[in-house]
């Protein structure tokens, strides 16, 4: 019987510049209603209520050091959580606006129904 391997993401150390850009993004998303940010494995997990929709690098990031991660809560759940994350590369401050647009879309799809269930 073949043993199934669990998904183990690779982590990359981030630069001081990427940390600075992540702080700018975090400051902006924390202004959105019902958003909180919590530490997670050297990253900052972004939640809308209890639904995670983004990851910002703090000391490391999954797969690529110059990226943020996001996922859409309305997509079907895969068995392996790590495969849901999409990455968006940020090279400099000029891409902050585009990164915020992507995080905004993920935020909107993380909306919780009044009954407490996810969309």
Secondary structure, 3 states (H helix, E strand, C coil): CCCCCCCCCCEEECCHHHHHHHHHHHHHHCCCCCEEEEEECCEEEEEECCEEEEEEECCEEECCCCEEEECCCCCCCCCCHHHHCEEEECCCHHHHHHHHHHHHHHHHHCCECCCCCEC
